[in-house]
Amino acid sequence: MAPPLPEPGSAGGFFLLKGSFSFPLSPKCLLIGGHMIRVHTGEKPYCCDQCGRSFSQLGNYKSHLRIHTGEKPFQCELCKKSFSISKTYKQHIHTHTGEKPYNCKECGKSFGRLSNYIRHLRIHTGEQPFSCDQCGKCFNSSYSYNRHLRVHTGEKPYWCSHCKRLFTRSQSLKTHHIDFPVRVLFT
């Protein structure tokens, strides 16, 4: 049986009750109470009307909306490149400073982005946490996994503005653009 809830501000503190678990919370934790509940239940109450993607946190939802509006409020003072998400802007700064705070203890390689460091560590561990439900192929990054899914869906999100040809990978489009002037001359 869960303990009775004490009055807010009493010496007894607070408890977050969920299923058969109770978590002691300090008054400071009440500020993130909604966060605690959503993280542990998987609830995502903020849904994008434009693409259907859902979020557990209001801040992440608001940042996502900038993808659709094109708003990029974070601008690099050095190169004037703009970003829609603060975290992406902060990671970009490393390209100018050369700072690479994430160091691999296995091989000594350094990274400016935490996500690249984590993906790199999987080379050493052999971990491939992303698995395709359709063919069983496994991947060490969500990027590689999502790129692979296009094989099954037929999605080709990259297109040439000159000839309207579609591509599944951005690199294929870049290669096409390099070769494009030659093709125009000989067709």
Helices and strands as residue ranges (DSSP letters): E 14-18, E 21-25, G 27-32, H 33-41, E 46-47, E 54-55, H 58-69, E 74-75, E 82-83, H 86-97, E 102-103, E 110-111, H 114-125, E 130-131, E 138-139, H 142-153, E 158-159, E 166-167, H 170-186
